Amino acid sequence: MTAERDALITGIGLVSCLGEGLDAHWSALNAPGGFSPVVDAARFAPYVVHPIAALAFDQQIPKRGDQRQMEGWQRIGVHAAGLALDSAGVKGNAALLGRMDMIVAAGGGERDYAADEAILSDLRGSNDPAGDLNARLQSDLRPTLFLAQLSNLLAGNISIVHGVVGSSRTFMGEEAAGTDAVRIASARIAAGQGDIFLVGGSYNAERPDILLLFELGCQLWKRPFLPAWARQREGGGLIPGSVGCFLVIESRAHATARGVAPIARIAAVATDRSRRRPGEATRNAERQLSAILPSRSDAGTAVISCACGLHAVTTEEAAFLAGLGLPVRCITTALGHPVEASFLAGLALAATAVRRGRLFAPLEASELAMDAPLDQALVTSWGLWRGEALALVTKA
């Protein structure tokens, strides 16, 4: 890749339980006296979630009619996308937005909880659950309700509200959707197939249907909050987090031409997936690390981990990271696990730390402090079921 085709992060929009924007997140992560988690352990007890902070949606979605027709995850995502465009200095630039490409990582939309509860309650006493379920689905689910669940409505609403009207792709597939969104945007920039991209995703963890899905798999943490690594040592469990994160990624030549100062550089992104037999995810990570850093130097390097918190996969990732001997920060402790938006949030915080030249403070006792200047960060994402990714973020 020539320097002109470097993939640079020039804008970041991040919202979570810690607040809105990079400064709010940096302040929370480096709070005097140590990091203090923001969790809600009462609303969905016994399950814990990291709730979204109070956001002034009017600032990024000025029309109330637009807000009303969006579900929570869409409002979070459209708001974060607007922040990223503001950060990159392209908000309202119709000529530029008209050729900006967009890649979004999204899950399914939010559901009609009343219909779900009625169907599930009736099925408990049914003599023909399969037949009754089919009949209820045909009578209770309206076409308009089905359309409200489409994943690509997030991209559609970003186009409507913010005017991003270049090509658009929406990826589904949990964490791997976010990792591949970044990988493909970076690859297209390197190949000269695009100059500027809006890449991101959003996740609303405060949804009974989402909690039900995870609980059916026995994946949720049901005890008082613990940080991610400590939780893994106690048997593991998922604590979801509401997060919206969008990045503006553009070529160095394009950023230079419009006179914008980049935040950081995405030097490399590698994605893969395994069946999660013992050691397979580790072998994927080792191959990715060898490709990204063939002659690894630990000086000025740290790891931003997006470990999900489930016992088996997080235990394996913890062992792999321990072997690297680098300072590690698991952002799941701070943000919860936002699935599709996880890797994007990891990149956002890595880019912020690299630009500032220092790693943020440890989030739990087992994480090592780093006093040396930070030059680059490895960002890991091992999906809760499938998908392993590694990125290298360096100074621009």
C-alpha positions as CSV (number, residue, x, y, z in Angstrom):
1,M,0.0,0.0,0.0
2,T,1.4,3.4,-0.9
3,A,1.2,6.2,1.7
4,E,-1.4,8.0,-0.4
5,R,-3.7,5.0,0.0
6,D,-3.3,4.6,3.8
7,A,-6.6,4.2,5.6
8,L,-6.8,7.0,8.1
9,I,-9.4,7.6,10.8
10,T,-10.4,11.2,10.4
11,G,-13.7,11.3,12.4
12,I,-15.1,9.3,15.3
13,G,-18.6,9.3,16.8
14,L,-18.9,7.3,20.0
15,V,-21.8,7.1,22.5
16,S,-22.2,4.6,25.3
17,C,-23.0,4.4,29.0
18,L,-19.9,6.7,29.6
19,G,-21.4,9.6,27.6
20,E,-21.1,11.2,24.2
21,G,-17.9,11.9,22.4
22,L,-14.2,11.0,22.8
23,D,-13.5,13.5,25.6
24,A,-16.3,12.2,27.8
25,H,-15.0,8.6,27.3
26,W,-11.4,9.6,28.0
27,S,-12.3,11.4,31.1
28,A,-14.4,8.5,32.4
29,L,-11.6,5.9,31.6
30,N,-9.1,8.1,33.5
31,A,-11.3,9.2,36.4
32,P,-9.4,10.2,39.5
33,G,-9.4,7.4,42.0
34,G,-10.0,4.8,39.3
35,F,-12.6,3.8,36.8
36,S,-16.2,3.5,38.0
37,P,-18.5,1.3,35.9
38,V,-21.9,2.6,34.8
39,V,-24.4,-0.2,35.0
40,D,-28.1,-0.9,35.6
41,A,-28.6,-3.9,37.8
42,A,-32.3,-3.3,38.7
43,R,-34.3,-2.8,35.5
44,F,-33.7,-6.2,34.1
45,A,-32.7,-8.1,37.3
46,P,-31.0,-10.5,37.7
47,Y,-29.3,-9.4,34.5
48,V,-26.9,-6.4,34.4
49,V,-26.7,-4.0,31.4
50,H,-24.6,-0.9,30.6
51,P,-27.4,1.6,29.6
52,I,-26.9,4.3,27.0
53,A,-26.2,7.8,28.5
54,A,-28.9,10.5,28.1
55,L,-28.4,11.8,24.6
56,A,-29.7,15.0,23.1
57,F,-31.0,13.4,19.9
58,D,-32.3,16.7,18.6
59,Q,-28.7,17.8,18.1
60,Q,-28.1,15.1,15.4
61,I,-31.7,14.2,14.4
62,P,-33.4,17.5,14.4
63,K,-36.8,16.4,13.0
64,R,-39.0,14.8,15.7
65,G,-40.8,12.8,13.0
66,D,-37.6,11.1,12.1
67,Q,-36.9,10.3,15.7
68,R,-40.3,8.8,16.2
69,Q,-40.1,6.4,13.3
70,M,-36.8,5.1,14.5
71,E,-36.3,2.4,17.1
72,G,-33.8,2.9,19.9
73,W,-30.8,1.2,18.2
74,Q,-31.4,3.4,15.1
75,R,-31.5,6.6,17.1
76,I,-28.3,5.6,18.8
77,G,-26.6,4.8,15.5
78,V,-27.8,7.8,13.6
79,H,-26.7,10.1,16.4
80,A,-23.2,8.5,16.5
81,A,-23.0,8.8,12.7
82,G,-23.7,12.5,12.9
83,L,-21.0,12.9,15.6
84,A,-18.5,11.1,13.3
85,L,-19.4,13.4,10.4
86,D,-19.0,16.5,12.6
87,S,-15.7,15.2,13.9
88,A,-14.3,14.7,10.4
89,G,-15.5,18.1,9.3
90,V,-17.8,16.8,6.6
91,K,-21.2,17.4,8.1
92,G,-23.5,19.2,5.6
93,N,-21.0,19.1,2.8
94,A,-23.4,17.8,0.1
95,A,-20.8,17.3,-2.6
96,L,-18.6,15.2,-0.3
97,L,-21.5,13.3,1.3
98,G,-22.8,12.5,-2.2
99,R,-19.8,10.3,-2.9
100,M,-19.2,9.0,0.6
101,D,-19.6,5.2,0.8
102,M,-21.2,3.7,3.8
103,I,-20.7,0.2,5.5
104,V,-22.9,-0.5,8.5
105,A,-22.8,-3.5,10.9
106,A,-26.3,-4.2,12.3
107,G,-28.4,-6.9,13.9
108,G,-32.1,-7.4,13.8
109,G,-34.5,-4.5,14.7
110,E,-36.6,-4.2,17.8
111,R,-39.7,-6.2,18.3
112,D,-43.4,-5.8,19.4
113,Y,-43.0,-7.0,23.0
114,A,-46.7,-7.2,23.6
115,A,-47.2,-9.6,20.7
116,D,-44.2,-11.6,21.7
117,E,-45.5,-12.0,25.3
118,A,-49.0,-13.0,24.2
119,I,-47.7,-15.6,21.8
120,L,-45.3,-17.1,24.3
121,S,-47.9,-17.1,27.0
122,D,-50.4,-18.9,24.8
123,L,-47.9,-21.5,23.6
124,R,-47.3,-22.7,27.2
125,G,-50.8,-24.2,27.3
126,S,-51.0,-25.3,23.6
127,N,-51.5,-28.9,22.5
128,D,-50.1,-28.0,19.0
129,P,-47.3,-25.4,19.7
130,A,-45.9,-25.5,16.1
131,G,-49.3,-25.1,14.4
132,D,-50.5,-22.4,16.9
133,L,-47.2,-20.5,16.5
134,N,-47.5,-20.5,12.7
135,A,-51.1,-19.2,12.9
136,R,-50.2,-16.5,15.4
137,L,-47.3,-15.3,13.3
138,Q,-49.6,-14.9,10.3
139,S,-52.2,-13.0,12.3
140,D,-50.2,-11.0,14.8
141,L,-47.3,-9.7,12.7
142,R,-48.2,-6.8,10.4
143,P,-46.2,-6.1,7.2
144,T,-45.3,-2.7,8.6
145,L,-44.0,-4.4,11.8
146,F,-41.9,-6.7,9.7
147,L,-40.4,-3.9,7.8
148,A,-39.5,-2.1,11.0
149,Q,-37.1,-5.0,11.8
150,L,-34.9,-4.6,8.7
151,S,-31.2,-4.2,9.5
152,N,-30.5,-1.8,6.6
153,L,-32.9,0.8,8.0
154,L,-30.0,2.2,10.0
155,A,-28.1,3.0,6.8
156,G,-31.3,4.3,5.3
157,N,-31.9,6.7,8.2
158,I,-28.3,7.9,8.1
159,S,-28.8,8.7,4.4
160,I,-32.1,10.5,5.1
161,V,-30.9,12.5,8.1
162,H,-27.3,13.2,7.2
163,G,-27.3,13.0,3.4
164,V,-24.7,10.2,3.0
165,V,-25.8,8.9,-0.4
166,G,-22.8,7.1,-1.9
167,S,-22.9,3.3,-2.0
168,S,-24.3,1.5,1.0
169,R,-23.8,-1.9,2.5
170,T,-25.2,-3.5,5.6
171,F,-23.5,-6.5,7.2
172,M,-25.2,-8.9,9.6
173,G,-23.3,-11.5,11.6
174,E,-22.7,-10.3,15.2
175,E,-19.1,-9.2,15.9
176,A,-17.8,-10.3,12.5
177,A,-20.1,-7.8,10.8
178,G,-18.2,-5.0,12.5
179,T,-14.8,-6.4,11.8
180,D,-15.5,-7.1,8.2
181,A,-17.0,-3.6,7.7
182,V,-13.7,-2.1,8.7
183,R,-11.6,-4.6,6.8
184,I,-13.5,-4.1,3.6
185,A,-13.5,-0.3,3.8
186,S,-9.8,-0.3,4.4
187,A,-9.2,-2.7,1.5
188,R,-11.3,-0.6,-0.9
189,I,-9.3,2.5,0.1
190,A,-6.0,0.6,-0.5
191,A,-7.3,-0.6,-3.9
192,G,-8.4,2.8,-5.0
193,Q,-12.1,1.8,-5.0
194,G,-13.1,4.6,-2.7
195,D,-11.7,7.6,-1.0
196,I,-13.9,8.2,2.0
197,F,-16.2,5.9,4.0
198,L,-18.6,6.1,6.9
199,V,-18.3,2.8,8.8
200,G,-20.1,1.9,12.0
201,G,-22.8,0.1,13.9
202,S,-25.0,0.5,16.9
203,Y,-26.5,-1.8,19.6
204,N,-29.3,-1.3,22.1
205,A,-28.7,-3.7,25.0
206,E,-31.8,-2.5,26.8
207,R,-34.2,-4.9,25.0
208,P,-36.1,-7.8,26.7
209,D,-36.0,-9.8,23.4
210,I,-32.2,-9.5,23.2
211,L,-31.8,-10.6,26.9
212,L,-34.1,-13.5,26.2
213,L,-32.1,-14.7,23.3
214,F,-28.8,-14.6,25.3
215,E,-30.5,-16.2,28.3
216,L,-31.8,-19.1,26.2
217,G,-28.2,-19.8,25.5
218,C,-27.3,-19.6,29.2
219,Q,-24.9,-16.7,28.3
220,L,-25.9,-13.8,30.6
221,W,-24.1,-12.9,33.8
222,K,-26.6,-13.0,36.7
223,R,-24.6,-11.9,39.6
224,P,-23.4,-8.4,40.8
225,F,-21.2,-6.6,38.3
226,L,-17.6,-7.8,37.9
227,P,-15.0,-6.5,35.4
228,A,-14.5,-8.7,32.3
229,W,-11.4,-10.5,33.3
230,A,-12.6,-11.1,36.9
231,R,-16.0,-12.3,35.5
232,Q,-14.2,-14.7,33.3
233,R,-12.4,-16.2,36.2
234,E,-15.7,-16.7,38.0
235,G,-17.3,-18.7,35.3
236,G,-17.9,-16.0,32.7
237,G,-21.1,-14.4,31.4
238,L,-22.2,-11.7,29.1
239,I,-23.1,-8.1,30.2
240,P,-24.5,-6.3,27.2
241,G,-23.9,-2.7,26.6
242,S,-25.7,0.0,24.5
243,V,-23.2,1.6,22.2
244,G,-23.2,3.5,18.9
245,C,-19.9,4.0,17.1
246,F,-19.1,5.3,13.6
247,L,-15.7,6.1,12.0
248,V,-14.9,8.2,9.0
249,I,-12.1,6.4,7.2
250,E,-10.4,8.0,4.2
251,S,-7.3,7.7,2.2
252,R,-4.3,9.8,3.1
253,A,-4.4,11.6,-0.2
254,H,-8.0,12.5,0.2
255,A,-7.6,13.7,3.8
256,T,-4.5,15.8,2.8
257,A,-6.4,17.4,-0.1
258,R,-9.2,18.6,2.1
259,G,-6.8,19.7,4.8
260,V,-8.0,17.6,7.7
261,A,-5.8,16.3,10.5
262,P,-6.1,12.5,10.9
263,I,-6.7,10.9,14.3
264,A,-4.9,7.7,13.6
265,R,-4.1,5.1,10.9
266,I,-5.5,1.7,10.5
267,A,-2.3,0.0,9.5
268,A,-3.8,-3.5,9.1
269,V,-7.0,-5.5,9.7
270,A,-7.3,-9.3,9.6
271,T,-10.5,-11.3,10.1
272,D,-11.2,-15.0,10.2
273,R,-13.5,-17.5,11.8
274,S,-13.1,-20.9,13.4
275,R,-15.3,-23.7,14.8
276,R,-14.0,-22.9,18.3
277,R,-12.5,-26.3,18.9
278,P,-9.8,-25.9,21.7
279,G,-7.0,-23.8,20.4
280,E,-8.5,-22.8,17.0
281,A,-9.2,-19.2,17.9
282,T,-5.7,-18.9,19.3
283,R,-4.1,-20.2,16.1
284,N,-6.2,-17.7,14.1
285,A,-4.9,-14.9,16.3
286,E,-1.3,-16.1,16.0
287,R,-1.5,-16.1,12.2
288,Q,-3.1,-12.7,12.2
289,L,-0.4,-11.3,14.5
290,S,2.4,-12.8,12.4
291,A,0.9,-11.1,9.3
292,I,0.3,-7.8,10.9
293,L,3.6,-7.6,12.9
294,P,6.1,-10.0,11.4
295,S,8.9,-8.5,13.4
296,R,7.1,-7.5,16.5
297,S,8.5,-4.9,18.8
298,D,6.8,-4.4,22.1
299,A,8.0,-0.9,22.6
300,G,5.1,1.6,22.7
301,T,2.5,-1.1,22.0
302,A,-0.6,-2.0,24.0
303,V,-3.7,-4.2,23.4
304,I,-7.3,-3.0,23.3
305,S,-9.4,-6.2,23.8
306,C,-13.1,-6.5,23.0
307,A,-13.4,-9.8,24.8
308,C,-17.1,-10.7,25.2
309,G,-16.9,-12.2,28.7
310,L,-18.1,-15.7,28.0
311,H,-16.0,-18.2,29.9
312,A,-14.5,-20.5,27.2
313,V,-13.6,-17.9,24.5
314,T,-12.5,-15.2,27.0
315,T,-10.3,-17.7,28.9
316,E,-8.6,-18.6,25.6
317,E,-8.2,-15.0,24.6
318,A,-6.8,-14.1,28.1
319,A,-4.2,-16.8,27.7
320,F,-3.2,-15.7,24.3
321,L,-2.9,-12.0,25.4
322,A,-0.9,-13.0,28.5
323,G,1.6,-14.7,26.1
324,L,2.2,-11.3,24.4
325,G,3.4,-9.7,27.6
326,L,1.8,-6.3,26.6
327,P,-0.4,-4.0,28.6
328,V,-4.1,-4.9,27.9
329,R,-7.3,-3.0,28.4
330,C,-10.6,-4.9,28.0
331,I,-13.1,-2.2,27.0
332,T,-16.0,-4.6,27.7
333,T,-15.5,-3.8,31.4
334,A,-16.3,-0.1,30.6
335,L,-18.9,-0.3,27.8
336,G,-20.4,-3.8,28.2
337,H,-20.5,-6.0,25.1
338,P,-22.2,-4.2,22.1
339,V,-21.8,-7.1,19.7
340,E,-21.8,-5.6,16.2
341,A,-20.4,-2.3,17.5
342,S,-17.8,-3.9,19.7
343,F,-14.8,-3.8,17.3
344,L,-15.6,-0.3,16.1
345,A,-15.7,1.0,19.7
346,G,-12.3,-0.8,20.3
347,L,-10.8,1.0,17.2
348,A,-12.3,4.3,18.4
349,L,-10.7,4.1,21.8
350,A,-7.4,2.7,20.4
351,A,-7.2,5.7,17.9
352,T,-7.9,8.1,20.7
353,A,-5.2,6.6,22.9
354,V,-2.7,6.5,20.1
355,R,-3.4,10.1,19.1
356,R,-2.9,11.2,22.8
357,G,0.3,9.1,23.0
358,R,-0.7,7.2,26.1
359,L,-2.9,4.3,27.2
360,F,-5.8,5.0,29.5
361,A,-5.7,3.7,33.1
362,P,-6.3,0.0,34.0
363,L,-9.9,-0.9,34.2
364,E,-9.4,-3.6,36.8
365,A,-6.6,-4.8,39.1
366,S,-5.3,-7.5,36.8
367,E,-4.5,-5.0,34.0
368,L,-0.9,-3.6,34.0
369,A,-0.3,0.1,34.0
370,M,1.6,1.6,31.1
371,D,3.8,4.6,31.8
372,A,5.7,4.6,28.5
373,P,4.4,6.6,25.5
374,L,1.9,4.7,23.3
375,D,2.8,4.5,19.6
376,Q,0.4,1.8,18.4
377,A,-2.4,-0.5,19.6
378,L,-3.5,-3.9,18.7
379,V,-7.3,-4.3,18.7
380,T,-8.7,-7.8,19.2
381,S,-12.2,-9.1,18.7
382,W,-13.1,-12.7,19.4
383,G,-16.8,-13.1,18.8
384,L,-19.0,-14.8,21.4
385,W,-19.8,-17.6,18.9
386,R,-17.6,-17.2,15.8
387,G,-15.2,-14.7,14.3
388,E,-11.7,-13.6,15.3
389,A,-10.2,-10.3,14.2
390,L,-7.1,-8.3,14.9
391,A,-6.2,-4.7,13.8
392,L,-3.2,-2.5,14.2
393,V,-3.8,1.2,14.9
394,T,-0.8,3.5,14.6
395,K,0.0,7.2,14.6
396,A,-1.1,8.8,11.4
